[in-house]
Amino acid sequence: MRIFVALDIDDAIRQRVLRFMEGVSGFAPDARWVRPESLHVTLKFIGEKPPEAVAEIKQALSSVGLKEST
């Protein structure tokens, strides 16, 4: 299983990225574009891990505090 840590993006941003992708897709006709619902910001690629490692990784990440910006 490929594991990574990512942030979801706001729907308004997702739509802007989608419009951009539609505008540039003609420049790379052989490119394989991701589905809009799969768009995210990857913070860290962890790599290939066995499925049983997912619970341990989730547990470790649950201790990470999020700081709100003002």
C-alpha positions in Angstrom: 0.0 0.0 0.0 1.4 3.4 -1.0 1.2 5.7 2.1 1.4 9.5 2.1 0.4 12.4 4.3 -1.7 15.0 2.6 -4.0 17.9 3.0 -7.4 18.1 1.3 -8.1 21.3 -0.6 -11.1 23.5 -0.5 -13.7 23.0 -3.3 -13.2 26.6 -4.6 -9.5 25.9 -5.0 -10.2 22.5 -6.5 -12.4 24.2 -9.2 -9.7 26.7 -10.0 -7.1 24.0 -10.4 -9.6 22.1 -12.6 -10.0 25.1 -14.9 -6.3 25.5 -15.1 -5.8 21.8 -16.0 -8.5 22.0 -18.7 -6.7 25.1 -20.2 -3.3 23.3 -20.4 -4.4 19.8 -21.2 -4.0 20.5 -24.9 -0.3 21.1 -24.4 0.2 17.6 -23.1 -2.3 15.4 -24.9 -0.7 12.1 -23.7 -0.6 13.2 -20.1 -2.8 11.3 -17.6 -4.6 13.9 -15.5 -5.9 13.1 -12.1 -9.6 13.3 -11.3 -10.5 16.6 -9.5 -11.7 14.7 -6.4 -8.3 13.2 -6.1 -6.5 16.6 -5.9 -4.6 17.2 -2.7 -1.4 18.7 -1.3 1.1 16.0 -0.4 3.2 16.8 2.7 5.2 13.6 2.9 5.4 10.5 0.9 6.0 7.6 3.3 6.3 4.8 0.7 5.2 1.2 0.3 4.0 -0.2 3.6 2.0 -3.3 4.5 -1.7 -2.7 5.3 -1.1 -3.6 9.0 1.2 -0.5 9.3 -1.6 1.9 8.5 -3.1 1.8 12.0 0.3 2.6 13.5 0.9 5.4 11.1 -2.6 6.9 11.9 -1.9 6.6 15.6 1.4 8.5 15.2 -0.2 11.2 13.1 -3.1 11.7 15.5 -0.7 13.2 18.0 0.2 16.0 15.6 -1.4 19.2 16.7 -2.9 21.6 14.1 -2.3 25.3 14.7 -5.0 27.7 13.5 -3.7 30.8 11.8 -5.2 34.2 12.7 
